[in-house]
Amino acid sequence: MNSREIISSGLLESYVLGNCTAEENLLVRELSSKYPEVLTEIEAIENALIQYSSAKAPTVPDAVKSRLMLKLNGGEEASVRNKSQSGPKWYGYAAAAAVVLLIVSSVVNVLLYSKVLRLSSDLAVIQQEKNYYVDQLNVQNVSLNARNAEVALLSNPSTKQIFLKSTDTTVNSKATIYWNTGTRETYLSLVQLPAPPQGKQYQLWAIVDGKPVDAGVFDVAANDTVLQKMKEISNAQAFAVTVEVAGGSPAPTLSTLCLMGNV
């Protein structure tokens, strides 16, 4: 049994009230010496009982106190002699028993309330853990769906693979385009390009009927195998990459042309 199990079991409350067996008392002592949080919980229960009892216990009437003192001091005969003034002897016993029952009831209520608070705290932790795993599952599902879409794209007979090569033969820059002629979906992958200058961004162009068509801007991914979805393109004869201002340009800057590939 670990610390959480014993704290939530109700055994500590019984221990404080003195309702445990010898074996249970021994178990609680061993666990409290082993787990500081168990000892802390015992002290918290004791303090709660003391505070609650002090605040909620009713004031015992003077007449009841007198009868109890007479009984404790062996003065029962005196109490019998004066019963015409103080009332029947059983009234004092009943009142004392009622006080005891009321205190016991208050103690039980405190223990139950303390247990409810602990259960509520445990439930909140469990709910947080559940939400975490649900979020993780959603992330995994999104990733899985994206991978399935990529596999479907790559295995589709209508998908063409276009290799873009560097326009500078001294530079080993390249990228790969996956373009589905039926759905017009366009993906960019296997990008090997240096980081663009500050304030600049790479832009993909499709050459359609001899004219450049914007296919979207992109960043150099840390993992060059990631498929980056670009704009949908139809009737392309070639693809090219230039360096433009961040956010893209309406027309390509030919002096910054760095990659080119025919369909």
C-alpha positions as a Markdown table, in Angstrom:
| # | Residue | x | y | z |
|---|---|---|---|---|
| 1 | Met | 0.0 | 0.0 | 0.0 |
| 2 | Asn | 1.5 | 3.3 | -1.0 |
| 3 | Ser | 0.9 | 6.8 | 0.6 |
| 4 | Arg | -1.9 | 7.8 | -1.8 |
| 5 | Glu | -3.8 | 4.6 | -1.2 |
| 6 | Ile | -3.7 | 4.8 | 2.6 |
| 7 | Ile | -4.6 | 8.5 | 2.6 |
| 8 | Ser | -7.7 | 7.9 | 0.5 |
| 9 | Ser | -8.7 | 4.6 | 2.2 |
| 10 | Gly | -10.2 | 6.2 | 5.4 |
| 11 | Leu | -7.8 | 4.2 | 7.6 |
| 12 | Leu | -6.1 | 7.3 | 8.9 |
| 13 | Glu | -9.4 | 8.7 | 10.1 |
| 14 | Ser | -10.1 | 5.5 | 12.0 |
| 15 | Tyr | -6.6 | 5.6 | 13.4 |
| 16 | Val | -7.1 | 9.1 | 14.8 |
| 17 | Leu | -10.5 | 8.1 | 16.3 |
| 18 | Gly | -8.9 | 5.0 | 17.9 |
| 19 | Asn | -11.0 | 2.6 | 16.0 |
| 20 | Cys | -8.2 | 0.5 | 14.4 |
| 21 | Thr | -7.1 | -3.0 | 15.2 |
| 22 | Ala | -3.7 | -3.6 | 16.6 |
| 23 | Glu | -2.5 | -4.7 | 13.1 |
| 24 | Glu | -3.9 | -1.5 | 11.5 |
| 25 | Asn | -2.3 | 0.7 | 14.1 |
| 26 | Leu | 1.0 | -1.0 | 13.4 |
| 27 | Leu | 0.5 | -0.5 | 9.7 |
| 28 | Val | -0.3 | 3.2 | 10.1 |
| 29 | Arg | 2.8 | 3.7 | 12.3 |
| 30 | Glu | 5.1 | 2.0 | 9.8 |
| 31 | Leu | 3.7 | 3.9 | 6.8 |
| 32 | Ser | 3.8 | 7.2 | 8.7 |
| 33 | Ser | 7.5 | 6.7 | 9.4 |
| 34 | Lys | 8.1 | 5.7 | 5.8 |
| 35 | Tyr | 6.0 | 8.4 | 4.1 |
| 36 | Pro | 6.2 | 12.0 | 5.5 |
| 37 | Glu | 2.9 | 12.8 | 3.7 |
| 38 | Val | 1.1 | 10.2 | 5.7 |
| 39 | Leu | 2.3 | 11.7 | 9.0 |
| 40 | Thr | 1.3 | 15.2 | 7.7 |
| 41 | Glu | -2.2 | 13.9 | 6.8 |
| 42 | Ile | -2.6 | 12.4 | 10.3 |
| 43 | Glu | -1.6 | 15.7 | 11.9 |
| 44 | Ala | -4.0 | 17.5 | 9.6 |
| 45 | Ile | -6.9 | 15.2 | 10.6 |
| 46 | Glu | -6.1 | 15.7 | 14.3 |
| 47 | Asn | -6.0 | 19.5 | 13.9 |
| 48 | Ala | -9.2 | 19.5 | 11.9 |
| 49 | Leu | -11.0 | 17.6 | 14.6 |
| 50 | Ile | -9.7 | 19.8 | 17.4 |
| 51 | Gln | -10.7 | 23.0 | 15.5 |
| 52 | Tyr | -14.0 | 21.7 | 14.5 |
| 53 | Ser | -14.9 | 20.3 | 17.9 |
| 54 | Ser | -13.8 | 23.6 | 19.6 |
| 55 | Ala | -16.0 | 25.6 | 17.2 |
| 56 | Lys | -19.0 | 23.3 | 17.0 |
| 57 | Ala | -19.3 | 21.5 | 20.3 |
| 58 | Pro | -22.3 | 22.9 | 22.3 |
| 59 | Thr | -21.9 | 24.4 | 25.8 |
| 60 | Val | -22.8 | 21.9 | 28.5 |
| 61 | Pro | -25.4 | 23.3 | 30.8 |
| 62 | Asp | -24.3 | 23.9 | 34.4 |
| 63 | Ala | -27.0 | 21.5 | 35.7 |
| 64 | Val | -25.6 | 18.7 | 33.5 |
| 65 | Lys | -22.0 | 19.6 | 34.6 |
| 66 | Ser | -23.1 | 19.3 | 38.3 |
| 67 | Arg | -24.7 | 16.0 | 37.8 |
| 68 | Leu | -21.6 | 14.6 | 35.9 |
| 69 | Met | -19.3 | 15.9 | 38.7 |
| 70 | Leu | -21.5 | 14.4 | 41.4 |
| 71 | Lys | -21.3 | 11.0 | 39.5 |
| 72 | Leu | -17.6 | 11.3 | 39.1 |
| 73 | Asn | -17.0 | 12.3 | 42.7 |
| 74 | Gly | -19.2 | 9.5 | 44.1 |
| 75 | Gly | -22.0 | 11.9 | 45.0 |
| 76 | Glu | -24.8 | 10.0 | 43.5 |
| 77 | Glu | -26.6 | 9.8 | 46.9 |
| 78 | Ala | -26.5 | 13.5 | 47.2 |
| 79 | Ser | -27.9 | 13.8 | 43.7 |
| 80 | Val | -30.7 | 11.4 | 44.8 |
| 81 | Arg | -31.4 | 13.5 | 47.9 |
| 82 | Asn | -31.7 | 16.7 | 45.8 |
| 83 | Lys | -33.6 | 15.2 | 42.9 |
| 84 | Ser | -36.6 | 17.3 | 43.8 |
| 85 | Gln | -34.6 | 20.4 | 42.9 |
| 86 | Ser | -32.5 | 19.1 | 40.1 |
| 87 | Gly | -34.9 | 16.7 | 38.3 |
| 88 | Pro | -34.7 | 12.9 | 37.7 |
| 89 | Lys | -31.2 | 11.3 | 37.7 |
| 90 | Trp | -31.7 | 9.9 | 34.2 |
| 91 | Tyr | -32.1 | 13.4 | 32.8 |
| 92 | Gly | -28.4 | 14.1 | 33.5 |
| 93 | Tyr | -27.3 | 10.9 | 31.9 |
| 94 | Ala | -29.4 | 11.5 | 28.8 |
| 95 | Ala | -28.1 | 15.0 | 28.4 |
| 96 | Ala | -24.5 | 13.9 | 28.7 |
| 97 | Ala | -25.1 | 11.1 | 26.2 |
| 98 | Ala | -26.7 | 13.6 | 23.8 |
| 99 | Val | -23.7 | 15.8 | 24.1 |
| 100 | Val | -21.3 | 12.9 | 23.4 |
| 101 | Leu | -23.4 | 11.8 | 20.4 |
| 102 | Leu | -23.4 | 15.3 | 19.0 |
| 103 | Ile | -19.6 | 15.6 | 19.3 |
| 104 | Val | -19.2 | 12.2 | 17.7 |
| 105 | Ser | -21.5 | 13.2 | 14.9 |
| 106 | Ser | -19.5 | 16.4 | 14.3 |
| 107 | Val | -16.3 | 14.4 | 14.2 |
| 108 | Val | -17.7 | 12.0 | 11.6 |
| 109 | Asn | -18.9 | 14.9 | 9.5 |
| 110 | Val | -15.5 | 16.5 | 9.6 |
| 111 | Leu | -13.9 | 13.2 | 8.5 |
| 112 | Leu | -16.4 | 12.8 | 5.7 |
| 113 | Tyr | -15.9 | 16.3 | 4.5 |
| 114 | Ser | -12.1 | 15.9 | 4.6 |
| 115 | Lys | -12.4 | 12.7 | 2.5 |
| 116 | Val | -14.7 | 14.4 | 0.0 |
| 117 | Leu | -12.1 | 17.2 | -0.5 |
| 118 | Arg | -9.4 | 14.6 | -1.1 |
| 119 | Leu | -11.5 | 12.7 | -3.6 |
| 120 | Ser | -12.3 | 15.9 | -5.4 |
| 121 | Ser | -8.6 | 16.8 | -5.6 |
| 122 | Asp | -7.8 | 13.3 | -6.9 |
| 123 | Leu | -10.6 | 13.6 | -9.4 |
| 124 | Ala | -9.3 | 16.9 | -10.7 |
| 125 | Val | -5.8 | 15.3 | -11.2 |
| 126 | Ile | -7.3 | 12.4 | -13.0 |
| 127 | Gln | -9.3 | 14.8 | -15.2 |
| 128 | Gln | -6.2 | 16.8 | -16.0 |
| 129 | Glu | -4.4 | 13.6 | -17.0 |
| 130 | Lys | -7.3 | 12.5 | -19.1 |
| 131 | Asn | -7.3 | 15.9 | -20.9 |
| 132 | Tyr | -3.6 | 15.6 | -21.5 |
| 133 | Tyr | -3.9 | 12.2 | -23.1 |
| 134 | Val | -6.9 | 13.3 | -25.2 |
| 135 | Asp | -4.9 | 16.2 | -26.5 |
| 136 | Gln | -2.0 | 13.9 | -27.3 |
| 137 | Leu | -4.4 | 11.5 | -29.1 |
| 138 | Asn | -5.8 | 14.4 | -31.1 |
| 139 | Val | -2.3 | 15.5 | -32.1 |
| 140 | Gln | -1.4 | 12.0 | -33.1 |
| 141 | Asn | -4.7 | 11.7 | -35.1 |
| 142 | Val | -3.9 | 14.9 | -37.0 |
| 143 | Ser | -0.4 | 13.7 | -37.7 |
| 144 | Leu | -1.7 | 10.3 | -38.8 |
| 145 | Asn | -4.3 | 11.9 | -41.1 |
| 146 | Ala | -1.6 | 14.1 | -42.6 |
| 147 | Arg | 0.7 | 11.1 | -43.2 |
| 148 | Asn | -2.2 | 9.1 | -44.8 |
| 149 | Ala | -2.9 | 12.0 | -47.1 |
| 150 | Glu | 0.8 | 12.2 | -48.1 |
| 151 | Val | 0.9 | 8.4 | -48.8 |
| 152 | Ala | -2.3 | 8.7 | -50.9 |
| 153 | Leu | -0.8 | 11.6 | -52.8 |
| 154 | Leu | 2.5 | 9.9 | -53.5 |
| 155 | Ser | 0.9 | 6.6 | -54.5 |
| 156 | Asn | -1.6 | 8.2 | -56.8 |
| 157 | Pro | -0.8 | 7.6 | -60.5 |
| 158 | Ser | -1.8 | 11.2 | -61.3 |
| 159 | Thr | 0.9 | 12.5 | -59.0 |
| 160 | Lys | 4.1 | 13.7 | -60.8 |
| 161 | Gln | 7.4 | 14.0 | -59.2 |
| 162 | Ile | 9.4 | 17.0 | -60.4 |
| 163 | Phe | 13.0 | 17.6 | -59.4 |
| 164 | Leu | 14.2 | 21.2 | -59.1 |
| 165 | Lys | 17.9 | 21.7 | -59.5 |
| 166 | Ser | 20.1 | 24.7 | -58.8 |
| 167 | Thr | 20.6 | 27.2 | -61.5 |
| 168 | Asp | 24.1 | 27.7 | -60.2 |
| 169 | Thr | 26.2 | 24.6 | -60.9 |
| 170 | Thr | 28.6 | 25.5 | -58.1 |
| 171 | Val | 25.8 | 25.2 | -55.5 |
| 172 | Asn | 24.3 | 21.9 | -54.5 |
| 173 | Ser | 20.7 | 23.2 | -53.9 |
| 174 | Lys | 17.7 | 21.2 | -54.8 |
| 175 | Ala | 14.1 | 20.4 | -54.0 |
| 176 | Thr | 11.3 | 18.0 | -55.1 |
| 177 | Ile | 7.8 | 18.9 | -56.2 |
| 178 | Tyr | 4.9 | 16.4 | -55.9 |
| 179 | Trp | 2.0 | 17.6 | -58.1 |
| 180 | Asn | -1.3 | 15.9 | -58.7 |
| 181 | Thr | -2.5 | 16.8 | -62.1 |
| 182 | Gly | -6.1 | 15.7 | -61.3 |
| 183 | Thr | -6.6 | 17.4 | -57.9 |
| 184 | Arg | -4.1 | 20.1 | -58.6 |
| 185 | Glu | -2.5 | 19.5 | -55.1 |
| 186 | Thr | 1.1 | 20.7 | -54.9 |
| 187 | Tyr | 3.6 | 19.7 | -52.2 |
| 188 | Leu | 7.2 | 20.7 | -51.7 |
| 189 | Ser | 9.7 | 18.3 | -50.1 |
| 190 | Leu | 13.4 | 17.4 | -49.8 |
| 191 | Val | 14.4 | 21.1 | -49.8 |
| 192 | Gln | 18.1 | 21.8 | -49.6 |
| 193 | Leu | 18.6 | 25.5 | -49.6 |
| 194 | Pro | 20.6 | 27.9 | -47.5 |
| 195 | Ala | 18.6 | 30.2 | -45.1 |
| 196 | Pro | 17.4 | 33.3 | -47.0 |
| 197 | Pro | 18.6 | 36.7 | -46.0 |
| 198 | Gln | 16.8 | 38.5 | -43.2 |
| 199 | Gly | 13.5 | 39.9 | -44.4 |
| 200 | Lys | 13.5 | 37.5 | -47.4 |
| 201 | Gln | 11.6 | 34.3 | -48.2 |
| 202 | Tyr | 11.7 | 31.6 | -50.8 |
| 203 | Gln | 8.8 | 31.6 | -53.3 |
| 204 | Leu | 7.6 | 28.8 | -55.5 |
| 205 | Trp | 6.4 | 29.6 | -59.0 |
| 206 | Ala | 4.6 | 27.4 | -61.6 |
| 207 | Ile | 5.2 | 28.1 | -65.2 |
| 208 | Val | 1.7 | 27.9 | -66.9 |
| 209 | Asp | 1.5 | 28.6 | -70.6 |
| 210 | Gly | 4.8 | 30.4 | -70.4 |
| 211 | Lys | 3.8 | 32.7 | -67.5 |
| 212 | Pro | 4.8 | 32.5 | -63.9 |
| 213 | Val | 2.0 | 31.7 | -61.4 |
| 214 | Asp | 2.5 | 32.2 | -57.7 |
| 215 | Ala | 2.5 | 28.8 | -55.9 |
| 216 | Gly | 3.2 | 30.2 | -52.4 |
| 217 | Val | 6.1 | 31.1 | -50.1 |
| 218 | Phe | 7.9 | 28.6 | -47.9 |
| 219 | Asp | 10.6 | 28.4 | -45.3 |
| 220 | Val | 13.5 | 26.0 | -45.2 |
| 221 | Ala | 12.3 | 23.2 | -42.8 |
| 222 | Ala | 14.5 | 21.7 | -40.2 |
| 223 | Asn | 13.4 | 18.3 | -41.5 |
| 224 | Asp | 13.7 | 18.5 | -45.3 |
| 225 | Thr | 11.6 | 15.3 | -45.7 |
| 226 | Val | 8.5 | 17.2 | -44.5 |
| 227 | Leu | 5.9 | 17.7 | -47.2 |
| 228 | Gln | 4.9 | 21.4 | -47.3 |
| 229 | Lys | 1.6 | 22.0 | -48.9 |
| 230 | Met | 1.7 | 24.8 | -51.5 |
| 231 | Lys | -1.0 | 26.5 | -53.6 |
| 232 | Glu | -3.0 | 24.4 | -56.1 |
| 233 | Ile | -1.7 | 24.5 | -59.6 |
| 234 | Ser | -3.1 | 23.3 | -63.0 |
| 235 | Asn | -1.5 | 23.0 | -66.4 |
| 236 | Ala | 2.1 | 23.6 | -65.3 |
| 237 | Gln | 5.0 | 23.0 | -67.6 |
| 238 | Ala | 7.7 | 23.8 | -65.1 |
| 239 | Phe | 8.4 | 25.0 | -61.5 |
| 240 | Ala | 10.9 | 27.5 | -60.2 |
| 241 | Val | 12.1 | 29.0 | -56.9 |
| 242 | Thr | 13.2 | 32.6 | -56.3 |
| 243 | Val | 14.1 | 34.7 | -53.3 |
| 244 | Glu | 11.5 | 37.4 | -52.6 |
| 245 | Val | 10.5 | 39.8 | -49.8 |
| 246 | Ala | 8.9 | 38.1 | -46.9 |
| 247 | Gly | 5.3 | 37.3 | -47.7 |
| 248 | Gly | 5.9 | 36.9 | -51.4 |
| 249 | Ser | 5.9 | 39.0 | -54.5 |
| 250 | Pro | 3.3 | 39.3 | -57.3 |
| 251 | Ala | 6.0 | 38.7 | -59.9 |
| 252 | Pro | 9.3 | 36.7 | -59.7 |
| 253 | Thr | 12.7 | 38.5 | -59.4 |
| 254 | Leu | 14.6 | 36.7 | -62.1 |
| 255 | Ser | 18.0 | 37.8 | -60.7 |
| 256 | Thr | 17.3 | 35.7 | -57.6 |
| 257 | Leu | 16.2 | 32.5 | -59.4 |
| 258 | Cys | 17.8 | 29.6 | -57.7 |
| 259 | Leu | 15.9 | 26.4 | -58.6 |
| 260 | Met | 14.2 | 25.2 | -61.8 |
| 261 | Gly | 12.7 | 22.0 | -63.0 |
| 262 | Asn | 10.5 | 20.9 | -66.0 |
| 263 | Val | 7.4 | 18.8 | -65.6 |
